[in-house]
Amino acid sequence: MAVCARLCGVGQSRRCRRRQRNNQQDQGSDSDMDEEEGERIVGQRQGDVCGGGPERGAAAATAGPSDAGEYGSGHVNREGSTGPPHPQCLAELPPELLVEIFSLLPGTVLPNVALVCKKFRQILNTETIWRRRCMEEFGMKEDLRKMEAGGVSSQDLYVKRVNPRVKSGRFMKLLPDYEHMDYRDVYTHLLHPYRHILGLWQPDIGPYGGLLNVVVDGLFIIGWMYLPPHDPRVEDPMRRRPLFRIHMWESKKATVECMYGHKGPHKGDIQTVKKDEFSTKCNQTDHHRMPGGRQEEFRTWLEEEWGRTLEEIFHEHMQELILMKFIYTSQYDNCLTYRRIYLPPAMPTDLLQPGLFKGTYGSHGLEIVMLSFHGTSARATKLTGDPNVPAGQLTLDVDLSRPVVLPELEKQRSIEELSRLVAGVQREVEQQAGGASSTARRAAEGPSGGAGAAEEMAADHGACSDGCQPGTSSSSSSSSSSSNETQPFVLPLGVMARNEVYPRTCRKCFYGTGLIAGHGFTSPERTPGLFVLFDGDRFGFIWLELKSFSLYSRLTDHLAHAHAPNMERFEAMLRNMQSWTS
């Protein structure tokens, strides 16, 4: 009783006070007056909390201890007026207040609340409570009775089934009648059991990787595979393809269905491998086959993947890469393992908002990278990859302490002039790296070098800071003074660009390196280049040795359940991604 009273914030019950009064009869009239005054104050507070106003609080203050009754029954005060008693514990609160209170609790604790008493158990059958839990915890925003299956076409909801015995066809509904389903069932049997797979994931498809976003979409949990737009339209929105979906039947049991192929949904399965990892399995892979065999499957895949036919792709090397990807990826038949990935945390000092970007990669088409900031460096990690540089590898590493001031427009057109400019910055980086390693080596020798060695190390550090850091040079000052201004930009002649409609002005440029490798990720090396920031949603990279240009454009899709808890967890994820493909 006392616990309930504390939860309600209404003080001790009157029975407790009556027992205290009987035990304290020998304390005199002064104590009795103090007790009555305290009772009057508590009664006034109760009236204010319950919404009765000052009059109701004053009337409650005059009520004697014998006037208490069960909730819902009236009582008579000393002036003869009647009114409901003030609740003395949580169970005596009005049902509408209990509904509001329980709606604020996490859905995981509500089953324990139902064990307290019969009244709580009955109130927890209220749809309002579970509807609010579905909305706030999982983003379900619509009315369960009126919503349609978001993100799923009517072709997927209905399918023509032929009964071989009757020899007649009819349209048969593939989904249950949700008029007889409530939010509690949806929360208990669908959303909560599969909550751990919501968010962003990278499929283990060898060097190709990918991006899967698992979301609550209408009455489903759907795994959407995100595909870049067709090359070279880097600024077009992402394309989505459903790989699996989970929903409920009338038996209050969640059903997993594979959405791969062109014959509609069919039986599938999902298994949790370990923390931050799960796998999908198709139980009817025959639904993935086409009447025309592999040739028809390849033509359909090519049109979806590249938006063109093989005859329209004239480059022989590009045809080989496309055919290789089809053979490699189609062998999985949507039986894949996924590992969780996070969006990078944002800091006030970041050059631009970190996140996901689409980028052009020559014959490999468009790929997805994740841009993140780590102190004085910006890094782009591949989420989708290719046989040369696989998914999970660090494709760009930009030194934000090495700004580069572009020359006048005519000199920008010369690849030799731009290469000399970047080569000068590269020499400074190598010299500083050599000086740092020499300093570390002398420090490792210990105190045998004496005070003179320590002074020499300090002098070397100071000289390197003054002479090697562009951040203190006039070029850096010029760049920082015009940080909000744009300057003309043009690609050097001879540099190939997959998208000729690139921006003609830029904000800043920095020295950076890009990762290149042979087929099968052989002989990887970092090649110098120039990172060009166009605006908050676009940047580029000039691969000087390759004489090519990559343009990156931000993914604007809303990605829920995807942000990293902290920077440490995000960096650990990046290390794991590189180990997956090393």
N, C-alpha and C positions, 0 to 999 in steps of 0.2 A: 504493500500500500504506500509506504513511504517513497519507494522508487518511482511509482506512478506519479505521486505528487510532485516529486522533483522534476520529472519529465514535463509535467504540465506547467510548472512554474507557479503553482498556486499555494505553496507552503504546506504545512502539516495538515493532516486530516483532523476533523473535530473530535473523533474518538481519541486520537493521540493526545489532543489538548485536554480532553475531559479526564483522561487518566493522569496527566500531569497535574491537573488542578486538584484531583483527589489526593494525590501524593504530597501536595504542597499546602494543605489547609492550615498548617501551623505557621505559615509565613505572614499572616495578617492581611488586613484590608488593602494595604498599599500594593502588595503583590497581585491581589485580585484585580485592582484597578489597572495595573500595568497589563495584566493578561487580557482584560476586556478591551483596553485601548489597542493592543496588538491585534486582537481579533477584528476590531473595527477597521484597522488599516488594511489587513489582509483581505477582508470582505470588499473594501473599496477597490483594491487592485483587481480583484476577481471580476467585479462588475465592469471595470474599464476594459480588461482583456477580452471579455466575452461580448463586448459591443453594446452593453446596456446603457452606457452613458453615466453621468454623475447621479441621476435620480436612482437608477438601478443599483449603482454602487452604494448609495446611502441607504436604500432599502435593505440591501444585503447586510449592511453593517449592523442593523437592528435585529437581525434574525438570531434566535437563540440556537444553542447546540442541538436541541431536540427537534429542530425543524428540518434536519437533513433527511432526504429521501432518495429513492432511486431516480436516475435520470429519466426525464419525461413526465414525472409526476409533479404537480404543483405543491407549493407550500404557502403558509399564511404567515406574514410578518406581524410585527406588533401593532401596525396601523390597520391591519385587516385586509390589506391587498394581497393578491395571490401572484405567483410567478414561478418560473422553473428554478430549481436549486442550482448552485454553482458547482461545476464538476470538481471533484476532489482528486481524480486520477485520470490517466490517459484514456482508460476505457470508458469514462463517463463523458468524454467530449462528443459533440454531435457528429453523426456519420459523415457529413459533408466536410467537416474539419479533418477528420481522420483520413478521408480520401485525399485531401490536399497534402497532408503530412506524409502519407505513404507514397504519394506520387513523387516526392522529392528524394526518396531513398533509392539506392541502386537496386536493380532488379535481382541481383544475386542474394540480397539479404531478405527479400520479401518472403521466401518460403519459411525462414526462421520466425518472421513476425507472425505468420499464420499459425504457428504452434503455440502462441501465447494463450489465446482463448477463442471460443467459438465466434464471438463478435468480430474479431480481427480477421478470422478466416473467411467469414461471410463478406466483409467489406473488401477483401482482396480479390473477390470475384468481379469487382467493378471494372468495366472496360476502360474508364478514364485513366486509371492508374497504369495499366499496361500499355495503353496507347501512348502515354507520355514517355514511358520507358523506351518504347520502340523508336520514338521520335528523337529523344535526346541522346540515347546511347548509340543508335545505329542510323540516324538520319532518315527514318521513314516519315515522310511529311504529309502524306495524303490519307484520306479516309479509307479504311479497309473495305468498307462496303461499296465504295463508289469508284475506287481506282481501277485502272486497267494495268496490265502487265507492261511496265515501262521498259523500253529498249528491246522488246521482243515483238516481232511482226505477227500479224494474224496468221500468216502461213505456218508459223511455228506453233501457234496455239491450237490450230486445227489441222488435221491430216485425213486424207481419204484412206480409210481402211477397208480392205476387201475380206469378207468372210468366205473362206474356200468352200464351206458347206452350203451356204445359202447362194453363193455365186452372185452376190449383189454388193454394190458398193454404197457406202454412206459416209457422211462426215461425222466423225466421232470426236467429242471434246477431250482434249488431252489434259485439261486442268480440272481440279475439283471445284465444287460450288462453294465459293467463299462466303456466301450468305450465312452459312452455318459454322463459320470459323471465327474465332475471336482473337484479340491481340495477345491474350495470355498464351494461347496455343502457339501463335507465331513466335513470340518471344522465347517460350520454353523449349519448343521442339525444332526451331529453325535458327533464329538469330543468335541465341546464346551458345548453342553447341558448336556453331561454325564461326564464332566471333574471331577465333585465332587466325583465320585465313583471310580476313579483310585487310586490304592495303596493297602495296606494290611488291611485285615478285619478279625475279629473273629466272626464266626457264633454262634448264641445263640442256642446251641444244648445241653442244660442241662449241665451235668458234663463233656461231651466229648469235647466240643469246636471244634476248628479246625483252619485252616489257609487258607484264600482266598486271592488270588492276582489278582486284576483286572488290565488288561494291554491293550494297543493298540497293537493288533496282526494282522499285515497285514491290511486288510480293515475292521477288526472287532474290537469291544471292547469285550474282553472275560474274564469271571470270572473263573479262574483256582483254583480248590480246590487242595491244596498240601497235599499229603499223604506220611507218612514215608515209607521207604523201608520195606520189609517183615522181621520180626524178625527171627534171631538176626543180620541180615546183616546191622549193623548200619552205615557202611561207604559207602554203596551204595547210588547212587543219589536218590533224591526225585521223587516220582511218581506224575503225574498231571492228573486231571480229569476235563473236562469242565462242569460247572454247568449251565451257561447261556452265550448267546452272543447277541450282538447288531450290526446291520448293516443297510444299506439303501436299499430301493427299488427305482424304477424309479420315484416314486411320490415325491422324496426328503423328505421322512419321515422315521425316524429311527424305526426299528422294533426289538422288544425284543423277543428272543426265548429261551425256556427252553431246556437244553441239557441233562437232567437227564433221565435215562432209556436207553433202547436199541432199540428204534424204530426211532431214528433220531430226529432232532430238531422239536419243536412244539411251539405253542403259549404260551407266558409268559408275565410277566409284572414286572416293577420295580417302586417302590415308595420311595421317600425320606421321611423318618419318621421325622427326625430333623437333626440338624448339626452333622456331623460325625456318621450318622446312616441311613441305608436304608434297604429296605426289598424286597424280590423277591417272586413272586407268579406264579405258574404254572396253566394255564387255561385249560390244557388237561391232567389231571393226569392219565387218562386211558392209555396214552402212557408209563407209568411206569410199567404197569402190564405185566406179562409173561403168555404164554399159560399154563404152568405147575403149575400156582398158586404160593402160598407163598413158597412152598418147592423149586421150581426151582429158585425163586428170592433169597432165602437164600443161596442155593448152589453157585449161581453166585456171590453174594455179598461176601461170605466167601472166594472164590477163589481170588477175587480182593483184599479183605482186608487183608487176611492172607497168600495167596499163597498156600493153602492146603485145603484138605477136612476135614470134621468133624471127619471122621474115623482116620485120621492121627494125631489128637490131642487127646492124651490118658489121659491127666490130666482132671479129672471130673470137678474140680473147674474152670479150664480154659474154658471148654466147656460152663459152666453156664454163665461166664462173656461174652463170645462171643455171645451167644444167646440173652442175655439181651441187649447188645449193638445193635444188629440187630433190635430187636423189638422196642427199644426206638428211634433209628435214622430213621427208615423207616416210622414212622408215620408222619414225617414232609412233605414228598413228595416234597422236594425242595421249600417249602414255608417257608422261613427263614428270620430272622432279623440279620443284620450284624452291628458290631460296629468297628470303625476305631482303628487300632493299629499302633504304630510307631516303627521303629528300634531305638535302644538306641544310643545316641550321643557318639562319641569316644573322649577320652581325652589322651594327651601324657603320662600321668602317669598310664594308665590302664595296668593291668597285661598282657592282650592279647586283641586282637580286639573284642569288644562286638558284639553280633549278635544272630542269631538263630542256635540252635543245635538240633540234633536228639539224644535221649537217651533211654537206655534200662530200662524197668520197670517191670521185672519179668513176671508174668502171664498176665499183661496188655499189653505186647508187647512194641513197640517203640512209644515214645511220643516226641512232639516238645516243647522245652523250649527256653526262651529268656534270655540270659546272659547279665547283665548290671552291671556297677560299680558305687558305691555311697561312695565316700571318701575312708575309710579303709575297706569297705565290698564289696563283690561280691554277686549278687543275681541272681538266676535262677527262672524265673516265667513260669508256665505252660501255653502254648497256646492250647495244647490238654491235656485232662485229663481222669479220670476214676472215677468209683463210690466211691472209697476211698478218693482220693485227686483230686478234680475237676479242670478243666481248670480255670486259673486266679489266682491260689494260689501260694504262694512262696514256691517252692519245696526245694530249697537249699539256705542257708544263710551262707556265708563264711566270717570269720574274717581274713582279710589280715594282721592285726597287730599281728596275732598269728601263725607265721611259725612253722612248726614241722620238725625237722631233723630226718629222718628215721634211725633206727638202722641198723646194718649190715644185710646182706641178710638172714642169717639163722634165726635171730630173727624176721625179717619181716614175716616169714612163720607162726609165732605163733600168733593166734588171741588174746590170753591173753596178750602177750607182747605189741601188738599194742593198745589194749584196755586200758592197764595201762598207756601207753604214752599219749593217748588222754584224759584219765580221769584226769591226772595231769593238763593238760591245761584247762580242764573244771572247775576244782576247782579254778584255778586262775581267770577265767572269772567270776565265781559266787562270789568270794571274792571281786573282783573289783566292781561288780554290787552292792553288799551289802554296800561297802564303799562309792560308789557314792550316793546311796539312803540315807545313814546316813548323808553325807555332805549336801545333798539337804534339808534334814529335819531340820538340825541345821540352815541352811541359812534361811529357811522359818520362824524360830522363831523370826527373826528380830534382832534389835540391843540390845535386853535385855541381850544377852550373853556377851556383852562387848568385849574389845580388846582381852581378853584371849580366847574367843570362836573363834574369827577370826584367831588368831595365830594357834589354834588347828586344824581348818579346813585346813589352808595352810599346816601344818605339815602332816596331813593325806593325802592330795593330793600329796605332794612330796613323801611320803613313798610309796603310791600306784603306782606312776609313776616309781619309781626305782625298786620296788619289784614285780610288777604285769605285767609290759609291757614286753613281750618277745622281742619287738623291740630293747631293750637295752641290752639284754642278749647275752651271747656268742653264743648260738644256732642261734640267728638271724644274728649275724655277720658272722657266718660260712655260713649261707644260702645266705646272700647277696653277700658274696665274691665269691660264686660259682654260681651266678645267671644265667650265660650263659653256665654252665656245666651241664651234665646229671649225674644221679646216678642210680645204679641198682634198679629195682623195681620188686617185686613179690607179688602176692595176698596171704594173709594168708590162711592156710589150713582150709577148711571148709566153706570158703566164696564162695557162688554161683555166677558165672559169666555167663551171657547170651551169651557172646562172648568170647570164650577162646583165641582168637587171639588178646589179648590186648597188648599194648606196654610194653616192658620189661625195659625201662628206663624212668625216669621222671626228670623234671627240678626243681619243687618246690612242697611242700606240706603245707597245712594250715588246721587249725582247723575249723570245720564248723558244722552246724546242718541241718538235713533233716526233712521234715514234713511227719508224718505218721498219719493215722486215720482209724477208722473202716468204715464199709460199710455205705454209706450215709453221709460221712464226719462227723462221730460221734467221740467224744473224741479225737480231734486232739491234737498232741503234737510234740515237736521238739526233735529229738533224735541225739546224738552226732555222728560225723563221721569224715572222713578225705578226704579233697579235694586234688586231685592229678593232677597237671598240666603236661601233657605229651609234648605238643608242641603248636604251635599257633592255631591249628585246632582241638585239642582233649584234653579232660580232663575227669577225673573220680571221683566217690565218693564212698567211702567204708561205707556202713551202718553197723556199728559195732554191734548194738543190733540185727538187722535183719540178720546179717551174709550174706550180699549180696553186690554185686558190680554193679554200673551203669557206662557204658561207653558212652560218649557224643562225637559226631562228627559234625563238622560245616556244615551248609547248604551253598553250593557254588553257588546257583542260584542268578542271577542278579535281584534285586528287586527295580524297579523304583518307584518314587512317594511315598517312604516309610519312609524317614528319618524324625525324629522329628525336628520341628523348633528350639527348645531349650530344655534344661534339665528340666525346670519347666513344660513344656507341657508333656514331657515324664513321669515325676513322677506323674503328675495328672492322666495320662492315666493308670499307674500301680495301683493307688488307686481305680480308677473306675473299673478296671478288677477284683480286689478282692471283691468289693462290688456287682458285678454281680452274683457271685457264693456263697456269704456268706449266 
